[in-house]
Amino acid sequence: MEQIKVFAPATVANLSCGFDVLGCCLDSVGDEMLIKKNDLNKIRITKVSGQELPMEADQNVAGVAVKALLGEIDSKQGFDIEISKNIKPGSGIGSSAASSAGAVFAVNKILGEPFSSNQLISFAMQGELLASGNAHADNVAPALLGGFSLVRSYCPLEVLSLPVPPELKVVVLHPMIEIKTKDSRSIIKQNVSLKSAINQWGNLGALVSALYTEDYELLGRSLQDEIVEPVRSILIPYFQELKKLTAENGALGFGISGSGPSVYALCKGDQTALKVKNAMKEFYSDKSIDFDLHLSGINKKGVKVL
């Protein structure tokens, strides 16, 4: 195999109660990437369309992730990387994760799959380290594995795949303002009260249970975050109004997607999801802020060959 084209999906991380350890994969939005072998023993970013991204491999998350993979097997093989960028950087739906995950998935395929999907996560995390200053896996894991991913441990890295309730839908609103992940992380308190920590543990455990039992009502009650959301939500225009609006229109729960500014609503069924989407669209249309709006199922496969 000399080249491969892949779809690298967007993701929603944290899901309120799972900061840095929980995420899910979307199927309606993502990047396309074309990876080709070259004879130059170099990693090159040869084309980027849709968004402005660094063309130097050492400054591009895809290049950094691929170099981490090749370094593990001491390979000198060169690759050219083309990125059609449909996920806006700084949107909060895993832009850097899509590039990182898509690149290592594609290179691994070309090389005959020396690594499993789970093993690829650590390489893709190096791209996240470049992008945000933190090698987190809650976006790259679901991008590579599909569905819901839970990071049980970072040292050693252990990621678990969780089941997907069949009627679960996600509505994502992206206000066209940029919140850099590094800046969003910098305002989070480094110490939390024991009471808040206990509440967070309880909600995360209940959410995992709800995914296994397909208990949508329990899932909705579990989407609570009293540690990160109170701080980050201040940066997102009309966050509280949207939270109230989505609840009134039947959403199971509402929160910040990743580091923001995107927000998400989990819904049961297409009809409720469409109602929530339309309500969010009507509300935001007169706010003098451009926005994107996505309605998506949960992508159970993650990165895929096109």
N, C-alpha and C positions, 0 to 999 in steps of 0.2 A: 504494500500500500504506500503510495507516494503522497497522497493528500486526502483530506477529509473535510466535509462541511458539517457543522453542528448547530443546533439550536440550544442556546444557554439561557435558561429561564430566570425570571425575576423571583424574588422570595420575600416573605414577610417574616421578620425576626422578632424575637422577644415575646410576642403574643401576650403582652401585658405582664403576666406573672412569671415569665421565663427569661428574664434578662440574661443575655449572653449564652443561654443554654437551650433555647427552644426556637424552632422556626418551621415554616412550611413553604412548599414550592407552588408557584402559580403556573397556569397553563396558557394564559391569554396574552402575555407580554414577555418579551425576551430578546436577546441579541442573536445574531447569526455570525458565525466565525468560520473562516476558511484557513486551514493549516496545511502548509506544504513543506516537504523536505527541501533543503538546499544543500549544495556541496561546499559551502563556505565555512562550515563548523561554527556558525554564528546563529544566535536568535535575533531575528529582525522583525520589527513591526513595520510592515510594508504599506499598509493602507488602513485608514480609519475613516469611516463615514458616519454621519448622523450627529456626532458630538466631537468636541475638541479634546483629544487625549494625547499624552506624551508619545512621541514616536521612538524615543530611546528605550530599548528593552529594559534597561535597569531602572527606568522611571515609570514603566507601564506594568500594571499588576499582572497582566497575562505573561509578559516576558519574565518577570521575577518568579512566578509560580512554575513556569516551564523549566527555568534554570534550576530550581530546587529539585524538581523531579529528575532531571538529567544528572544532577550532581549525586543523587542517591545511587545511581547505577554506573556512575563514571562514564557517561556517554558523551561523545564529542559531536554527535549528530546535530546538524543545523536545521532550523525551521524558520519559515516565513509565516507571519501571522497577519491575517486580514480581519478586521472587526467592523461589522455593520452594527452600530450602537443604537439600539432602540430604547434602552433604559438610561435615563438621564443621570449622570453623576450627581451625587448629593440628594437624590430623590427619596431615599429611605426604603427602597425596594430591592436592594442588593445589586447595584450596578457593578461595583468592583468584584463582588462575589461571582457574578455571571461571567465576567471576563476571565477571572482566575480559574473557576471550575470548568468552563468551556475549553480553555486552553489545555489544561492537564488531562482532561477527558480525551480530547482529540489526539494529543501526542501519545498518550498511553495506548490508544487504539492503533495508531500507526506503528508503534513499536511492538505490537503483538500482545498487548495487555500484560505487562510484567507486574502490574499492581492491581489490586482489587479497588472497587469504588470507595470503600472505607479508607484504604491506604492513601488514596488520592487526596483526601481531605487535608492532611497535614501539609501537602505541597501547596494547595490552594490557599491555605491559611497564611502563607508567606505573602501572597498578594494583599490580603487583608491587613497584614502588618504594615505594608508600605502605604496603604490607603488611609488607615486610621490610627496607626501607631499601636495597634493591639491585634494580636493574632487570634481573633475569635472565630468560631466555627458555626455560629447559629444561622448564617446565610449560606456558606459554601456547602455545609453538610446536606441540607435539603435540596440544594441545587444539584448535587451529585447523586444523591440517593432517591430523591423524589419524596412526596408525602410530607409527613411530619418527622422531624429529627430532634432528639434530645441528647445533649452533650452531658453524659454522666460525669465525666472527668476530663480535664485538660492535661493532667500529668499523672499517669500516662493518658493519652487521648483515647477515649472510649465513647462512641456515638451509637445510640440506639434508634432504630426505625420504629415509629409508632403507627398504628392503624388509622385509616381515614374513613370517618363516617360518610356514607354514600351521598347524603343530601347536603353536605356542607359546601357552602359557597362563600367567596370573599369579594367584598366591594372595597376598592382602594381609591381614595381621592388624593391626588398629588397637587397641592398648591404650588404655583411656579415661583417659589422662593427657594433659595439654597441654604441648607443647614449642613455644614461640614461635620462629618462624624467626629473628627478630632475635637471640634469646638463643643459639640453636643455632649461628648463624654466628659469634657473638662468641668462641666457644671454639676455633675452628679456628686452627691455627698459620698465620701469614702467610708463613713460609719453610719449604721442604721440602728434603730432601737430594737431590742429583743422582741417587743410586741409586733413591730412591723415585719421582722424576719419570720416570726412564727406564722403570721397571717399569709405571708408570701409562700412559705413552704406548703401550707395547707391548700392554698389555691392551685399551686403547681401540681401537687399530688392528685388533687381532685380533677384537674384538667386531663391528666394522663388517664385516670380511671374513666372519665367521660368518653375519651376517644376509643377505649377498648369496649365499653358497654354501649356506645352509640347513644348516650344520654345527653341530648342536646340542651336540655334545661340546666343540667349540672355544668355542662360546658360553658354556658352563658354566665352562670353564677361564679365560675372560676376565673373569668377574665377580669381580674381586679389587680391593680398595681398601685400600691401606696408608697413605693420607694423611688422609682424613676419618673413615672408619669407626672406627678405633681410638679416636678422641676422642669422637665422637658416640654410639657404642654404649654407653658408660658410662651414658648417660641413659635407656636403654631396658631395662626389667626383663626378665631372662632372655634377653637377646639371644644370648649364646653357646650356651645350651642349645637355643634354637630353631634356630640355625644348624646345629648338629650333628644335631638331630632331622630337619630337612628333607632334609639330605644322606642320612641313613639311609633315608629314604622315597622317594628317587629324584629329588629336585629337581636341576635343572641348576646352580642357584646361589641365593644368599640374600644379602640386604643391607638397608640402610635405605632406605625410600622418602622421597625428598626430605630434609627436615630432621628426619624422625621425628615422633612416636614409631612411626608405622606401619612395618612391615617387609614385605618382599616376597620371594616365591620364584618364580623362573621354572621352568616345567616343560614337558616335551614330552608332549603328549597329555592328553586329559580324564581318563583313568584314573589316571595318575600325579598330576595336579593334585588330583583328589578325594582320593586317598590322603594327599597332603601336607596338604590342608586339614583332613581328619579328624584327623590326627595333631596338628596345631597346636591344633585345638579341644580335643582330649582333654587335651593338656598344659596349656593355659591355663585350663581350666575350674575347677581347684582352687587357683588362685593368688590368689584374693580381689581380682582386678582385672577390672572389666567390659571387654568387648572386642567389636569388630565383626570379621567375617571375610567376605572377598569372594573369589570365584573368577570370573575374567574372561578373555575372549579379548582380543585386541588390536583396538581400534576403529580401523578404517582411514579413517574419514570425519571424525572430530573432531566439532565442534559441528554440529548438524543441526536443520532445521526440523521442528517437530512438527505 
